[in-house]
Amino acid sequence: MSASESSSCSGFDFSDQDQEVKWIKARRYKMPFGKYKGRPLCDMIKTKKRRDVLKYYLSWDKLRKRTKDNIVCALAHYNEMKEAEAKRN
């Protein structure tokens, strides 16, 4: 993992070991199509606009399973981080 990838996509932690493995893989997954082609999911979940795009992609019938699974994992990770932050405040 490069230093830039580590700094832009780190800072997230899971208590559940199985989910952590999935997030470790999903955060590096790069969008294979569209306006955000080549952008890793760890960057895609940072803004509401991009999260909305990911949610829209999930509505596609022909979305490949691998892409769908990675998007679902990334959005779940974002939701968990948001809930954890709300509990701290």
N, CA, C and O atoms as a Tinker XYZ file with bonds, in Angstrom:
   356  protein
     1  N      0.857000   -1.170000    0.000000    73     2
     2  CA     0.000000    0.000000    0.000000    64     1     3
     3  C      0.896000    1.223000    0.000000    63     2     4     5
     4  O      1.842000    1.303000    0.783000    81     3
     5  N      0.606000    2.175000   -0.871000    73     3     6
     6  CA     1.405000    3.379000   -0.968000    64     5     7
     7  C      1.094000    4.326000    0.180000    63     6     8     9
     8  O      0.069000    4.188000    0.848000    81     7
     9  N      1.977000    5.284000    0.406000    73     7    10
    10  CA     1.777000    6.254000    1.481000    64     9    11
    11  C      0.552000    7.106000    1.232000    63    10    12    13
    12  O     -0.191000    7.414000    2.163000    81    11
    13  N      0.332000    7.494000   -0.023000    73    11    14
    14  CA    -0.833000    8.327000   -0.323000    64    13    15
    15  C     -2.131000    7.552000   -0.122000    63    14    16    17
    16  O     -3.121000    8.110000    0.352000    81    15
    17  N     -2.132000    6.274000   -0.479000    73    15    18
    18  CA    -3.325000    5.458000   -0.270000    64    17    19
    19  C     -3.589000    5.290000    1.217000    63    18    20    21
    20  O     -4.733000    5.341000    1.668000    81    19
    21  N     -2.530000    5.090000    1.961000    73    19    22
    22  CA    -2.673000    4.922000    3.398000    64    21    23
    23  C     -3.235000    6.171000    4.049000    63    22    24    25
    24  O     -4.103000    6.072000    4.916000    81    23
    25  N     -2.759000    7.349000    3.651000    73    23    26
    26  CA    -3.219000    8.575000    4.287000    64    25    27
    27  C     -4.625000    8.956000    3.864000    63    26    28    29
    28  O     -5.375000    9.493000    4.679000    81    27
    29  N     -5.007000    8.701000    2.633000    73    27    30
    30  CA    -6.325000    9.129000    2.179000    64    29    31
    31  C     -7.423000    8.144000    2.556000    63    30    32    33
    32  O     -8.594000    8.524000    2.575000    81    31
    33  N     -7.090000    6.902000    2.855000    73    31    34
    34  CA    -8.118000    5.893000    3.082000    64    33    35
    35  C     -8.049000    5.255000    4.458000    63    34    36    37
    36  O     -8.848000    4.370000    4.762000    81    35
    37  N     -7.129000    5.675000    5.284000    73    35    38
    38  CA    -7.030000    5.052000    6.600000    64    37    39
    39  C     -7.829000    5.843000    7.624000    63    38    40    41
    40  O     -8.553000    6.776000    7.278000    81    39
    41  N     -7.692000    5.470000    8.854000    73    39    42
    42  CA    -8.411000    6.154000    9.906000    64    41    43
    43  C     -9.735000    5.499000   10.250000    63    42    44    45
    44  O    -10.496000    6.034000   11.057000    81    43
    45  N    -10.024000    4.357000    9.657000    73    43    46
    46  CA   -11.253000    3.645000    9.951000    64    45    47
    47  C    -10.879000    2.366000   10.684000    63    46    48    49
    48  O     -9.867000    1.734000   10.382000    81    47
    49  N    -11.702000    2.000000   11.642000    73    47    50
    50  CA   -11.417000    0.817000   12.428000    64    49    51
    51  C    -12.712000    0.062000   12.696000    63    50    52    53
    52  O    -13.761000    0.668000   12.915000    81    51
    53  N    -12.631000   -1.245000   12.677000    73    51    54
    54  CA   -13.787000   -2.089000   12.979000    64    53    55
    55  C    -13.474000   -2.940000   14.186000    63    54    56    57
    56  O    -12.332000   -3.362000   14.376000    81    55
    57  N    -14.470000   -3.195000   14.998000    73    55    58
    58  CA   -14.282000   -4.124000   16.094000    64    57    59
    59  C    -14.537000   -5.553000   15.630000    63    58    60    61
    60  O    -14.004000   -6.499000   16.211000    81    59
    61  N    -15.344000   -5.714000   14.593000    73    59    62
    62  CA   -15.670000   -7.036000   14.069000    64    61    63
    63  C    -14.633000   -7.447000   13.028000    63    62    64    65
    64  O    -14.533000   -6.807000   11.981000    81    63
    65  N    -13.870000   -8.484000   13.289000    73    63    66
    66  CA   -12.766000   -8.897000   12.432000    64    65    67
    67  C    -13.211000   -9.274000   11.016000    63    66    68    69
    68  O    -12.522000   -8.939000   10.053000    81    67
    69  N    -14.355000   -9.965000   10.870000    73    67    70
    70  CA   -14.816000  -10.366000    9.543000    64    69    71
    71  C    -15.131000   -9.153000    8.679000    63    70    72    73
    72  O    -14.785000   -9.132000    7.498000    81    71
    73  N    -15.772000   -8.157000    9.243000    73    71    74
    74  CA   -16.093000   -6.961000    8.477000    64    73    75
    75  C    -14.835000   -6.208000    8.093000    63    74    76    77
    76  O    -14.757000   -5.648000    7.000000    81    75
    77  N    -13.845000   -6.188000    8.982000    73    75    78
    78  CA   -12.611000   -5.471000    8.696000    64    77    79
    79  C    -11.946000   -6.029000    7.446000    63    78    80    81
    80  O    -11.460000   -5.270000    6.608000    81    79
    81  N    -11.923000   -7.337000    7.318000    73    79    82
    82  CA   -11.318000   -7.951000    6.137000    64    81    83
    83  C    -12.046000   -7.482000    4.884000    63    82    84    85
    84  O    -11.409000   -7.165000    3.880000    81    83
    85  N    -13.360000   -7.437000    4.933000    73    83    86
    86  CA   -14.118000   -6.990000    3.775000    64    85    87
    87  C    -13.825000   -5.532000    3.456000    63    86    88    89
    88  O    -13.657000   -5.182000    2.288000    81    87
    89  N    -13.762000   -4.676000    4.472000    73    87    90
    90  CA   -13.498000   -3.259000    4.233000    64    89    91
    91  C    -12.092000   -3.050000    3.696000    63    90    92    93
    92  O    -11.879000   -2.195000    2.836000    81    91
    93  N    -11.140000   -3.811000    4.187000    73    91    94
    94  CA    -9.767000   -3.684000    3.697000    64    93    95
    95  C     -9.725000   -3.909000    2.188000    63    94    96    97
    96  O     -9.006000   -3.213000    1.470000    81    95
    97  N    -10.494000   -4.877000    1.714000    73    95    98
    98  CA   -10.544000   -5.132000    0.270000    64    97    99
    99  C    -11.417000   -4.115000   -0.450000    63    98   100   101
   100  O    -11.038000   -3.615000   -1.509000    81    99
   101  N    -12.573000   -3.805000    0.108000    73    99   102
   102  CA   -13.519000   -2.905000   -0.564000    64   101   103
   103  C    -12.980000   -1.490000   -0.689000    63   102   104   105
   104  O    -13.245000   -0.824000   -1.690000    81   103
   105  N    -12.236000   -1.014000    0.293000    73   103   106
   106  CA   -11.744000    0.363000    0.230000    64   105   107
   107  C    -10.792000    0.591000   -0.935000    63   106   108   109
   108  O    -10.668000    1.710000   -1.432000    81   107
   109  N    -10.127000   -0.460000   -1.364000    73   107   110
   110  CA    -9.187000   -0.346000   -2.491000    64   109   111
   111  C     -9.861000   -0.590000   -3.840000    63   110   112   113
   112  O     -9.275000   -0.313000   -4.887000    81   111
   113  N    -11.087000   -1.106000   -3.816000    73   111   114
   114  CA   -11.791000   -1.418000   -5.054000    64   113   115
   115  C    -12.030000   -0.135000   -5.839000    63   114   116   117
   116  O    -12.566000    0.836000   -5.305000    81   115
   117  N    -11.642000   -0.133000   -7.081000    73   115   118
   118  CA   -11.792000    1.055000   -7.927000    64   117   119
   119  C    -13.012000    0.910000   -8.824000    63   118   120   121
   120  O    -13.267000   -0.150000   -9.396000    81   119
   121  N    -13.746000    1.989000   -8.930000    73   119   122
   122  CA   -14.936000    1.981000   -9.775000    64   121   123
   123  C    -14.537000    1.620000  -11.208000    63   122   124   125
   124  O    -13.631000    2.233000  -11.772000    81   123
   125  N    -15.207000    0.634000  -11.793000    73   123   126
   126  CA   -14.811000    0.158000  -13.120000    64   125   127
   127  C    -15.469000    0.903000  -14.285000    63   126   128   129
   128  O    -15.211000    0.576000  -15.444000    81   127
   129  N    -16.318000    1.903000  -13.994000    73   127   130
   130  CA   -17.045000    2.570000  -15.078000    64   129   131
   131  C    -17.503000    3.950000  -14.615000    63   130   132   133
   132  O    -17.379000    4.306000  -13.444000    81   131
   133  N    -18.029000    4.704000  -15.554000    73   131   134
   134  CA   -18.689000    5.969000  -15.241000    64   133   135
   135  C    -17.767000    7.138000  -14.967000    63   134   136   137
   136  O    -16.556000    7.067000  -15.176000    81   135
   137  N    -18.368000    8.206000  -14.497000    73   135   138
   138  CA   -17.656000    9.454000  -14.220000    64   137   139
   139  C    -16.527000    9.250000  -13.212000    63   138   140   141
   140  O    -15.501000    9.927000  -13.276000    81   139
   141  N    -16.717000    8.327000  -12.295000    73   139   142
   142  CA   -15.736000    8.099000  -11.230000    64   141   143
   143  C    -14.865000    6.868000  -11.485000    63   142   144   145
   144  O    -14.303000    6.296000  -10.551000    81   143
   145  N    -14.759000    6.471000  -12.736000    73   143   146
   146  CA   -13.951000    5.310000  -13.104000    64   145   147
   147  C    -12.528000    5.478000  -12.556000    63   146   148   149
   148  O    -11.897000    6.521000  -12.728000    81   147
   149  N    -12.044000    4.429000  -11.895000    73   147   150
   150  CA   -10.692000    4.434000  -11.353000    64   149   151
   151  C    -10.586000    4.994000   -9.944000    63   150   152   153
   152  O     -9.523000    4.903000   -9.329000    81   151
   153  N    -11.649000    5.566000   -9.421000    73   151   154
   154  CA   -11.616000    6.141000   -8.068000    64   153   155
   155  C    -11.922000    5.046000   -7.051000    63   154   156   157
   156  O    -12.902000    4.317000   -7.205000    81   155
   157  N    -11.089000    4.921000   -6.005000    73   155   158
   158  CA   -11.336000    3.886000   -4.998000    64   157   159
   159  C    -12.559000    4.206000   -4.140000    63   158   160   161
   160  O    -12.912000    5.370000   -3.947000    81   159
   161  N    -13.190000    3.165000   -3.635000    73   159   162
   162  CA   -14.395000    3.351000   -2.827000    64   161   163
   163  C    -14.123000    4.143000   -1.550000    63   162   164   165
   164  O    -15.021000    4.814000   -1.042000    81   163
   165  N    -12.906000    4.075000   -1.028000    73   163   166
   166  CA   -12.614000    4.858000    0.177000    64   165   167
   167  C    -12.740000    6.352000   -0.103000    63   166   168   169
   168  O    -13.007000    7.125000    0.817000    81   167
   169  N    -12.554000    6.772000   -1.343000    73   167   170
   170  CA   -12.775000    8.173000   -1.722000    64   169   171
   171  C    -14.242000    8.434000   -2.061000    63   170   172   173
   172  O    -14.759000    9.527000   -1.830000    81   171
   173  N    -14.895000    7.428000   -2.605000    73   171   174
   174  CA   -16.287000    7.601000   -3.043000    64   173   175
   175  C    -17.246000    7.837000   -1.876000    63   174   176   177
   176  O    -18.264000    8.509000   -2.049000    81   175
   177  N    -16.947000    7.307000   -0.709000    73   175   178
   178  CA   -17.873000    7.442000    0.416000    64   177   179
   179  C    -17.683000    8.756000    1.179000    63   178   180   181
   180  O    -18.408000    9.017000    2.138000    81   179
   181  N    -16.734000    9.574000    0.775000    73   179   182
   182  CA   -16.424000   10.798000    1.521000    64   181   183
   183  C    -17.423000   11.929000    1.313000    63   182   184   185
   184  O    -17.545000   12.799000    2.176000    81   183
   185  N    -18.138000   11.942000    0.195000    73   183   186
   186  CA   -19.102000   13.020000   -0.039000    64   185   187
   187  C    -20.497000   12.444000   -0.266000    63   186   188   189
   188  O    -20.654000   11.324000   -0.752000    81   187
   189  N    -21.498000   13.233000    0.095000    73   187   190
   190  CA   -22.895000   12.806000   -0.077000    64   189   191
   191  C    -23.207000   12.547000   -1.546000    63   190   192   193
   192  O    -23.878000   11.570000   -1.879000    81   191
   193  N    -22.724000   13.413000   -2.415000    73   191   194
   194  CA   -22.990000   13.249000   -3.852000    64   193   195
   195  C    -22.477000   11.899000   -4.352000    63   194   196   197
   196  O    -23.176000   11.202000   -5.088000    81   195
   197  N    -21.279000   11.537000   -3.959000    73   195   198
   198  CA   -20.710000   10.269000   -4.414000    64   197   199
   199  C    -21.407000    9.079000   -3.765000    63   198   200   201
   200  O    -21.598000    8.049000   -4.411000    81   199
   201  N    -21.790000    9.207000   -2.491000    73   199   202
   202  CA   -22.544000    8.119000   -1.852000    64   201   203
   203  C    -23.883000    7.927000   -2.555000    63   202   204   205
   204  O    -24.337000    6.795000   -2.724000    81   203
   205  N    -24.515000    9.020000   -2.964000    73   203   206
   206  CA   -25.772000    8.921000   -3.709000    64   205   207
   207  C    -25.570000    8.211000   -5.043000    63   206   208   209
   208  O    -26.424000    7.438000   -5.476000    81   207
   209  N    -24.448000    8.472000   -5.686000    73   207   210
   210  CA   -24.136000    7.786000   -6.946000    64   209   211
   211  C    -23.994000    6.288000   -6.686000    63   210   212   213
   212  O    -24.510000    5.472000   -7.450000    81   211
   213  N    -23.300000    5.928000   -5.618000    73   211   214
   214  CA   -23.142000    4.507000   -5.280000    64   213   215
   215  C    -24.497000    3.853000   -5.016000    63   214   216   217
   216  O    -24.752000    2.736000   -5.466000    81   215
   217  N    -25.355000    4.549000   -4.292000    73   215   218
   218  CA   -26.703000    4.016000   -4.021000    64   217   219
   219  C    -27.480000    3.842000   -5.325000    63   218   220   221
   220  O    -28.211000    2.865000   -5.489000    81   219
   221  N    -27.325000    4.774000   -6.236000    73   219   222
   222  CA   -27.985000    4.666000   -7.539000    64   221   223
   223  C    -27.482000    3.433000   -8.288000    63   222   224   225
   224  O    -28.271000    2.689000   -8.871000    81   223
   225  N    -26.171000    3.222000   -8.269000    73   223   226
   226  CA   -25.611000    2.050000   -8.948000    64   225   227
   227  C    -26.196000    0.750000   -8.386000    63   226   228   229
   228  O    -26.393000   -0.214000   -9.124000    81   227
   229  N    -26.470000    0.728000   -7.093000    73   227   230
   230  CA   -27.038000   -0.480000   -6.482000    64   229   231
   231  C    -28.422000   -0.822000   -7.028000    63   230   232   233
   232  O    -28.863000   -1.966000   -6.917000    81   231
   233  N    -29.103000    0.148000   -7.610000    73   231   234
   234  CA   -30.433000   -0.112000   -8.176000    64   233   235
   235  C    -30.359000   -0.774000   -9.556000    63   234   236   237
   236  O    -31.380000   -1.218000  -10.081000    81   235
   237  N    -29.187000   -0.840000  -10.133000    73   235   238
   238  CA   -29.026000   -1.430000  -11.463000    64   237   239
   239  C    -29.171000   -2.947000  -11.396000    63   238   240   241
   240  O    -28.571000   -3.600000  -10.543000    81   239
   241  N    -29.967000   -3.494000  -12.296000    73   239   242
   242  CA   -30.153000   -4.946000  -12.361000    64   241   243
   243  C    -28.906000   -5.671000  -12.852000    63   242   244   245
   244  O    -28.626000   -6.787000  -12.414000    81   243
   245  N    -28.167000   -5.059000  -13.740000    73   243   246
   246  CA   -27.035000   -5.742000  -14.370000    64   245   247
   247  C    -25.689000   -5.397000  -13.735000    63   246   248   249
   248  O    -24.638000   -5.670000  -14.317000    81   247
   249  N    -25.718000   -4.805000  -12.556000    73   247   250
   250  CA   -24.480000   -4.508000  -11.845000    64   249   251
   251  C    -23.825000   -5.824000  -11.437000    63   250   252   253
   252  O    -24.478000   -6.702000  -10.874000    81   251
   253  N    -22.543000   -5.954000  -11.722000    73   251   254
   254  CA   -21.842000   -7.196000  -11.400000    64   253   255
   255  C    -21.788000   -7.415000   -9.891000    63   254   256   257
   256  O    -21.689000   -6.468000   -9.111000    81   255
   257  N    -21.855000   -8.674000   -9.506000    73   255   258
   258  CA   -21.890000   -9.040000   -8.091000    64   257   259
   259  C    -20.683000   -8.488000   -7.336000    63   258   260   261
   260  O    -20.836000   -7.972000   -6.229000    81   259
   261  N    -19.518000   -8.585000   -7.899000    73   259   262
   262  CA   -18.296000   -8.099000   -7.231000    64   261   263
   263  C    -18.398000   -6.604000   -6.954000    63   262   264   265
   264  O    -18.068000   -6.144000   -5.862000    81   263
   265  N    -18.858000   -5.851000   -7.949000    73   263   266
   266  CA   -19.002000   -4.408000   -7.775000    64   265   267
   267  C    -20.060000   -4.109000   -6.720000    63   266   268   269
   268  O    -19.857000   -3.265000   -5.848000    81   267
   269  N    -21.185000   -4.806000   -6.805000    73   267   270
   270  CA   -22.265000   -4.589000   -5.850000    64   269   271
   271  C    -21.807000   -4.892000   -4.425000    63   270   272   273
   272  O    -22.058000   -4.104000   -3.513000    81   271
   273  N    -21.144000   -6.019000   -4.229000    73   271   274
   274  CA   -20.684000   -6.405000   -2.893000    64   273   275
   275  C    -19.728000   -5.371000   -2.307000    63   274   276   277
   276  O    -19.814000   -5.048000   -1.122000    81   275
   277  N    -18.828000   -4.856000   -3.122000    73   275   278
   278  CA   -17.884000   -3.850000   -2.646000    64   277   279
   279  C    -18.573000   -2.533000   -2.308000    63   278   280   281
   280  O    -18.219000   -1.887000   -1.321000    81   279
   281  N    -19.547000   -2.128000   -3.110000    73   279   282
   282  CA   -20.290000   -0.896000   -2.833000    64   281   283
   283  C    -21.095000   -1.052000   -1.544000    63   282   284   285
   284  O    -21.111000   -0.149000   -0.709000    81   283
   285  N    -21.760000   -2.191000   -1.382000    73   283   286
   286  CA   -22.539000   -2.440000   -0.171000    64   285   287
   287  C    -21.631000   -2.376000    1.059000    63   286   288   289
   288  O    -21.998000   -1.777000    2.070000    81   287
   289  N    -20.470000   -2.978000    0.979000    73   287   290
   290  CA   -19.521000   -2.970000    2.092000    64   289   291
   291  C    -19.064000   -1.543000    2.402000    63   290   292   293
   292  O    -18.997000   -1.156000    3.569000    81   291
   293  N    -18.754000   -0.766000    1.378000    73   291   294
   294  CA   -18.291000    0.609000    1.578000    64   293   295
   295  C    -19.367000    1.471000    2.224000    63   294   296   297
   296  O    -19.076000    2.244000    3.137000    81   295
   297  N    -20.597000    1.347000    1.763000    73   295   298
   298  CA   -21.684000    2.132000    2.349000    64   297   299
   299  C    -21.980000    1.688000    3.782000    63   298   300   301
   300  O    -22.294000    2.520000    4.634000    81   299
   301  N    -21.885000    0.394000    4.053000    73   299   302
   302  CA   -22.075000   -0.102000    5.420000    64   301   303
   303  C    -20.984000    0.444000    6.335000    63   302   304   305
   304  O    -21.246000    0.817000    7.478000    81   303
   305  N    -19.775000    0.487000    5.824000    73   303   306
   306  CA   -18.664000    1.042000    6.598000    64   305   307
   307  C    -18.920000    2.514000    6.917000    63   306   308   309
   308  O    -18.735000    2.947000    8.054000    81   307
   309  N    -19.335000    3.264000    5.936000    73   307   310
   310  CA   -19.641000    4.685000    6.157000    64   309   311
   311  C    -20.720000    4.837000    7.240000    63   310   312   313
   312  O    -20.585000    5.665000    8.141000    81   311
   313  N    -21.779000    4.044000    7.148000    73   311   314
   314  CA   -22.867000    4.135000    8.128000    64   313   315
   315  C    -22.390000    3.781000    9.535000    63   314   316   317
   316  O    -22.802000    4.418000   10.505000    81   315
   317  N    -21.536000    2.784000    9.653000    73   315   318
   318  CA   -20.995000    2.416000   10.964000    64   317   319
   319  C    -20.130000    3.530000   11.535000    63   318   320   321
   320  O    -20.193000    3.819000   12.730000    81   319
   321  N    -19.327000    4.154000   10.687000    73   319   322
   322  CA   -18.475000    5.251000   11.149000    64   321   323
   323  C    -19.323000    6.441000   11.590000    63   322   324   325
   324  O    -19.006000    7.103000   12.578000    81   323
   325  N    -20.375000    6.705000   10.871000    73   323   326
   326  CA   -21.272000    7.817000   11.213000    64   325   327
   327  C    -21.958000    7.543000   12.545000    63   326   328   329
   328  O    -22.069000    8.442000   13.379000    81   327
   329  N    -22.420000    6.312000   12.756000    73   327   330
   330  CA   -23.062000    5.946000   14.022000    64   329   331
   331  C    -22.072000    6.034000   15.178000    63   330   332   333
   332  O    -22.424000    6.521000   16.253000    81   331
   333  N    -20.853000    5.577000   14.976000    73   331   334
   334  CA   -19.836000    5.636000   16.029000    64   333   335
   335  C    -19.524000    7.077000   16.395000    63   334   336   337
   336  O    -19.337000    7.396000   17.569000    81   335
   337  N    -19.466000    7.947000   15.397000    73   335   338
   338  CA   -19.209000    9.366000   15.646000    64   337   339
   339  C    -20.365000   10.001000   16.425000    63   338   340   341
   340  O    -20.146000   10.823000   17.315000    81   339
   341  N    -21.585000    9.614000   16.082000    73   339   342
   342  CA   -22.764000   10.156000   16.782000    64   341   343
   343  C    -22.756000    9.726000   18.253000    63   342   344   345
   344  O    -23.150000   10.501000   19.125000    81   343
   345  N    -22.315000    8.508000   18.529000    73   343   346
   346  CA   -22.263000    8.027000   19.904000    64   345   347
   347  C    -21.217000    8.782000   20.718000    63   346   348   349
   348  O    -21.400000    9.013000   21.914000    81   347
   349  N    -20.116000    9.167000   20.064000    73   347   350
   350  CA   -19.065000    9.912000   20.763000    64   349   351
   351  C    -19.526000   11.317000   21.131000    63   350   352   353
   352  O    -19.090000   11.875000   22.138000    81   351
   353  N    -20.409000   11.888000   20.315000    73   351   354
   354  CA   -20.853000   13.265000   20.554000    64   353   355
   355  C    -22.037000   13.258000   21.407000    63   354   356
   356  O    -22.572000   14.318000   21.730000    81   355
